[in-house]
Amino acid sequence: MNILVALLHHIAAFTLVSTLLAELVLIRQPLTLSSARSLRFIDSIYGMSAMLIIALGVLRVIYFEKGQDYYLHNHAFMLKMTAFIVVGLLSIYPTVVFLRWGKTIKLNQLPILPETQARSIQTILKLELIGIVFILAGAVLMAKGYSM
């Protein structure tokens, strides 16, 4: 069971990174009705993968790995969790923008996306990807036995 939970946790993490990259590619192009729909769909997958990462991560910490005492006193783990929280908080703005497009898209109309807003979302997505680097750094440090 430990291997299955770890595998699902990693699949969810790779899915999250893939959705961020897909959103960044789409938001850099001129917005179309199709790309607006895709952004909303991809962002929902992003959210589901993030929730799955959290749920599986909690299971791993409490039941399947080294135990919560190890993790809660490990600075590399805290780096990883802090970066995950920052990435999650950054993701709120793009998600809210994409959700606001719902009624407009249902009416088969193109949502309004001012250039400044598109650039802000691009910047946020890039910052989220940088945050992923810190998450990975924490994971590598943990895998190598460092607690910092």
Buried (B, 14 or more C-beta within 10 A) or exposed (E): EEEEBBEBBEBBBEBBBBBBBBBBEBBEEEBEBEBBBBBBEBBBBBBBBBEBBBBBBEBBBEEBBEEEEEBEEBEBBBBBBBBBEBBBEBBEEBBEBBEEBEEBBEEEEBBEBEEEBBEBBBEBBEBBBEBBEBBBBBBEBBEEEEEE
